[in-house]
Amino acid sequence: MKVTLKQIKDYFKQEFNWNKPISIGKIDNNKEEAICFYNSKRQLSYSPVIGGKSNKSTYIKPITILLRYTKNQDSAEQMAQSIYEFFEERTFFIGEKRIFTMMYTEEPINLGTDDKGIYEYSIEIDLYIGGR
């Protein structure tokens, strides 16, 4: 079985000690401080394996992390950077699956503010997942 967004969200919540609203698939726009994990819209091309799927040892799961964080640009940027650094070059396990992270951008992407003035940042990550 492949690794799910919920498993990644739960890992982050525990290891980062995130105690604010956290979700997968849809962020709570009513909260000033919230984070959400999405399957990325960046689609990777399928790369078949000689001998079939059973011979493939890793797969890539691209994810997007959306952070909504206060009306203060500096504190929002600092929090986005700390989340980016948490995942940067990280190796961890979820169950039997070993996961390596590769950042897709050089730093968090500033998305500006929403209509309530809350700053938003996007963090794009490719998770290289191995194990069976």
MIFI-728817 format. One line per 3 residues: their letters; for each residue x, y, z of N, C-alpha, C, O. Coordinates in steps of 0.05 Angstrom, whole numbers. Example, Ala and Ser with C-alpha at 12.3 -4.5 7.8 and 13.67 -1.06 7.14 Angstrom:
! MIFI-728817
AS = 264,-114,156,246,-90,156,264,-66,156,285,-66,169 ~ 257,-45,142,273,-21,143,258,1,157,268,23,161
***
This chain:
! MIFI-728817
MKV = 17,-24,0,0,0,0,18,25,0,38,26,13 ~ 9,45,-14,24,70,-16,19,88,8,-1,84,23 ~ 36,107,12,34,126,35,13,146,28,11,156,5
TLK = -4,153,47,-26,172,43,-20,199,55,-2,202,71 ~ -35,219,46,-32,246,56,-37,247,87,-23,261,101 ~ -57,231,96,-63,231,124,-38,221,140,-32,232,161
QIK = -24,201,130,-1,191,144,21,213,145,35,216,165 ~ 25,227,123,45,249,122,37,271,141,53,282,156 ~ 11,279,141,1,300,159,5,291,188,14,308,204
DYF = -1,266,195,2,257,222,31,257,231,38,264,253 ~ 49,249,212,78,250,218,87,278,224,100,283,244 ~ 79,297,207,87,325,211,76,336,237,90,349,252
KQE = 50,331,243,38,341,267,53,332,292,57,348,310 ~ 61,307,292,75,296,315,104,306,317,113,316,338 ~ 119,304,295,147,311,295,153,341,296,173,349,308
FNW = 136,357,284,140,386,284,127,398,309,132,422,315 ~ 111,383,323,95,392,346,75,414,338,73,434,351 ~ 62,410,315,42,429,305,17,426,322,5,404,323
NKP = 7,447,335,-16,445,351,-39,464,342,-57,471,358 ~ -37,473,317,-57,490,305,-74,473,286,-67,450,281 ~ -96,485,274,-112,469,255,-95,457,232,-78,471,221
ISI = -100,432,226,-85,417,205,-105,400,191,-123,388,203 ~ -102,398,164,-121,382,148,-107,371,124,-84,377,118 ~ -123,355,109,-114,345,83,-136,352,63,-160,349,69
GKI = -128,360,39,-147,364,17,-162,391,16,-168,400,-5 ~ -167,403,39,-182,428,40,-174,443,66,-176,432,88 ~ -165,468,63,-157,483,86,-181,498,98,-200,505,83
DNN = -180,503,123,-201,518,137,-195,548,133,-178,559,147 ~ -209,561,115,-205,589,110,-215,608,132,-211,632,130 ~ -228,597,152,-237,613,174,-216,615,196,-220,631,215
KEE = -195,600,194,-174,601,214,-151,619,205,-144,618,181 ~ -140,635,223,-118,652,216,-92,637,215,-73,645,201 ~ -90,615,230,-66,598,229,-74,570,224,-87,556,241
AIC = -68,560,200,-75,533,192,-56,523,171,-43,538,157 ~ -55,496,168,-38,483,148,-54,460,136,-70,447,149 ~ -49,456,110,-63,435,96,-43,420,77,-26,433,65
FYN = -46,394,75,-30,378,58,-47,369,34,-69,359,38 ~ -36,373,10,-50,366,-15,-33,347,-32,-9,348,-31 ~ -46,330,-48,-32,317,-69,-27,338,-90,-45,353,-97
SKR = -2,341,-98,5,363,-116,-9,361,-143,-15,339,-153 ~ -14,384,-155,-25,384,-182,-2,380,-203,-8,376,-226 ~ 23,380,-193,45,374,-211,44,344,-217,49,328,-199
QLS = 39,337,-240,37,308,-248,64,299,-258,76,312,-275 ~ 74,277,-248,99,265,-257,92,244,-278,71,231,-276 ~ 109,241,-297,104,221,-318,108,193,-306,125,189,-289
YSP = 93,175,-315,95,147,-306,120,135,-319,125,137,-343 ~ 136,121,-302,159,107,-313,157,78,-307,160,69,-284 ~ 150,62,-328,146,33,-324,173,20,-317,194,31,-322
VIG = 171,-3,-305,194,-19,-296,195,-45,-312,175,-59,-315 ~ 219,-51,-322,222,-77,-335,217,-99,-315,229,-99,-294 ~ 200,-117,-323,193,-139,-305,168,-134,-289,159,-152,-274
GKS = 157,-110,-292,131,-105,-278,134,-90,-252,156,-86,-241 ~ 111,-82,-242,109,-65,-218,122,-77,-194,132,-63,-177 ~ 122,-104,-192,134,-117,-168,164,-113,-166,175,-117,-145
NKS = 177,-104,-188,206,-99,-188,213,-70,-182,236,-63,-181 ~ 193,-53,-179,198,-25,-173,202,-21,-143,186,-30,-127 ~ 225,-9,-136,231,-6,-108,223,21,-96,221,23,-71
TYI = 219,41,-112,211,67,-102,190,80,-120,187,73,-144 ~ 175,99,-109,158,116,-125,159,144,-114,168,148,-91 ~ 150,163,-129,151,191,-121,123,201,-117,105,197,-133
KPI = 118,214,-94,93,227,-88,97,257,-85,108,266,-65 ~ 88,272,-105,91,301,-102,68,312,-85,45,306,-89 ~ 76,329,-65,55,341,-48,59,371,-46,81,381,-52
TIL = 38,384,-39,38,413,-34,28,418,-6,9,406,3 ~ 43,435,9,34,443,35,26,472,33,42,489,25 ~ 2,478,42,-8,505,42,-9,515,70,-22,503,87
LRY = 4,537,76,4,549,102,-10,576,102,-4,593,85 ~ -30,579,119,-43,605,125,-32,614,152,-34,599,171 ~ -21,638,153,-8,644,179,-8,674,184,10,688,174
TKN = -26,684,199,-28,711,210,-29,733,188,-26,728,164 ~ -33,757,198,-33,781,181,-7,795,182,-4,817,171 ~ 13,782,194,40,793,196,58,779,177,63,755,180
QDS = 68,793,157,85,780,136,110,767,147,117,745,139 ~ 123,780,166,148,770,177,143,743,192,158,724,187 ~ 124,742,209,119,717,224,109,695,205,116,672,209
AEQ = 94,702,185,85,682,165,109,671,150,111,647,146 ~ 127,689,141,150,680,126,168,662,144,179,642,134 ~ 172,670,169,188,654,187,176,626,192,191,606,192
MAQ = 150,625,195,138,598,199,140,582,174,146,558,175 ~ 135,593,150,138,579,125,166,568,122,170,546,113 ~ 186,585,129,214,576,126,220,554,146,235,535,139
SIY = 209,555,170,215,534,189,203,507,181,214,486,185 ~ 179,508,168,167,483,158,183,473,134,188,449,132 ~ 192,491,117,209,483,94,234,470,104,241,448,94
EFF = 247,482,124,272,470,135,267,444,149,285,426,149 ~ 243,440,161,237,415,174,237,392,153,248,371,159 ~ 226,397,129,225,376,109,250,374,91,255,354,79
EER = 265,396,90,289,396,72,309,374,79,318,372,101 ~ 315,358,58,334,336,61,328,317,84,346,305,95 ~ 303,314,90,295,296,112,291,267,102,282,263,79
TFF = 299,249,119,293,220,114,278,210,139,286,215,161 ~ 256,196,134,240,186,156,225,161,147,225,154,124 ~ 212,148,167,197,124,161,167,129,168,161,141,188
IGE = 150,118,151,122,115,158,116,85,154,116,75,132 ~ 112,71,176,110,42,175,135,30,165,157,37,175 ~ 134,14,145,157,1,132,168,17,110,189,10,98
KRI = 156,40,104,165,56,81,185,77,89,181,93,108 ~ 208,77,75,228,97,80,224,120,60,219,115,36 ~ 224,144,70,217,168,54,240,188,54,250,195,76
FTM = 248,196,30,268,217,27,253,241,15,236,238,-2 ~ 261,265,23,247,289,13,266,304,-6,290,306,-1 ~ 254,315,-27,268,333,-45,251,357,-49,227,355,-56
MYT = 262,380,-43,246,405,-45,245,412,-75,264,410,-90 ~ 221,421,-84,216,427,-112,225,456,-118,231,462,-141 ~ 225,473,-98,233,501,-101,255,508,-81,260,493,-62
EEP = 268,530,-86,291,538,-68,281,548,-41,296,546,-21 ~ 256,557,-39,245,566,-14,215,566,-16,204,561,-37 ~ 201,570,7,171,571,5,162,593,-14,175,613,-18
INL = 139,587,-27,128,606,-47,108,624,-34,88,615,-22 ~ 114,650,-35,95,670,-23,72,673,-42,75,682,-64 ~ 48,667,-32,23,669,-48,9,696,-42,-13,701,-53
GTD = 21,712,-25,8,738,-18,-13,734,4,-10,716,20 ~ -34,751,3,-54,749,24,-81,741,11,-86,746,-12 ~ -98,730,28,-125,725,19,-142,750,23,-132,771,30
DKG = -168,748,19,-186,771,21,-189,781,50,-200,803,54 ~ -180,765,69,-181,773,98,-154,784,107,-151,792,130 ~ -134,785,89,-108,795,96,-89,775,109,-69,783,120
IYE = -96,749,108,-80,728,119,-59,720,99,-65,714,76 ~ -34,718,107,-12,710,89,-13,680,84,-18,665,102 ~ -7,673,59,-7,645,51,19,638,37,30,654,21
YSI = 29,614,43,54,604,31,49,576,21,33,561,34 ~ 62,568,0,61,541,-11,89,529,-10,109,542,-16 ~ 90,504,-2,115,489,-1,111,464,-18,93,448,-13
EID = 128,461,-39,126,439,-58,148,419,-52,172,426,-51 ~ 140,394,-49,159,373,-41,153,348,-58,130,341,-64 ~ 175,334,-66,173,308,-78,182,288,-56,205,290,-47
LYI = 165,269,-50,172,248,-31,180,224,-46,165,213,-62 ~ 204,214,-42,214,189,-54,210,167,-34,222,167,-13 ~ 192,149,-41,183,129,-21,192,101,-30,187,93,-53
GGR = 206,88,-12,217,61,-18,206,41,2,194,48,22 ~ 211,16,-3,202,-5,14,177,-18,2,165,-7,-16 ~ 170,-40,12,147,-55,2,126,-60,23,105,-72,18
***
